[in-house]
């Protein structure tokens, strides 16, 4: 499981990528999200946590939609978002037993 610091850095990295792809400055995103530029900068750098509503406002300013999911679903969602190169099976697929000789 990720630490809080790792999660903050990952959120910041994703916001930074989306902002760059959208061709926006930190000032523009902050204004669209209704927060100050220094506050947005700290969130993007992973140096500060933010309320869920602030994160949703930032996501929407970047043309993203943020979803809250049960913690037990996080591994399945991550598997869907980041499949292994050699493993492109659905996240919920039943894995065959290694000793299964049906074929």
N, C-alpha and C positions, 0 to 999 in steps of 0.2 A: 504494500500500500504506500502511496506517495505521502511525503511529509507536506505540511502546510506550505513551507518555503518552496518546495518543488512545484506545488500546484500554483502558487502565486507567479512563479517564473514562467510556467507553461502558459497561463492565461495571458500574461504580459507579452510573451513571444507571439502567441496567436493574434492578439490585438495589433501588435507591431506589423506583422506580416499582412494582415487585412488592411491596415491603414496605408502601408506602402503600395499594396496592389491597387487600392482605390485612388492613389495619388493625392492623399490628404496629409496635411500637417497635423502635428499634435494639437496646435491651437484650434484648427478647424474641428477636429474630433471633439475636443473639450467643449467647444461652443455648442456643437450639435447635441452633445450629451448633457449639457447644463451644469458642467463642473469647470473648475479652474484648470489652466494648462499645467501648473505644477502638480496638481492632484492627479491629472491624467498621466503625466510623465512618470510619477511614482508608481502608478498602477501598471503602466506599460513596462517599467523596469523590474517589476516584481518586488518593489521595495515597500509596498503598502497593500493592505487588504482593503476591500470595498464591500459595501452592502450589495445584496443581490439586485436591488433596484438600480443601483449605479452601474453594475456590470451589464444589466439588461439595456440600460440607456446607451452605454458605450457600444455594445454589440449592435444595437439598432442604428446608431450613427454610422457604423461601419458596414451596414447592409447585411448584418448577420442576425440570426435568431438564437438566443440562448435558451437552453432547455434544462430544467431541473429534473433529475432522474433519481430513483432510489439507488443508494450506494451499492446494493447487491447486484444491480444491473450494469455497473461501470465496467467490469471486465468484458462482458459481452459486447457492449458498445465500443470499447477500445478495440476489440478483436475485429469488429466490423469496419472501423475506421482505419486500422493499421494491420491488414492481413499480412502474414509472412509471405515472402516471395515464393517459397516452395509449398505453401499451404493456403490455398484459396477456397477452403471449405466454409460453409456458413457457420456463424458463431454458435448456433444451437444444434449442429449436426451431431448425431450419435457416432462416436468413434468405434470402429470395429475392433474386436479383440485381436491382439497380435497372433494368437494361436489359432485363429479362425481360418480353416482350410476349405472354405466353401467355393471353390472355383478354380 
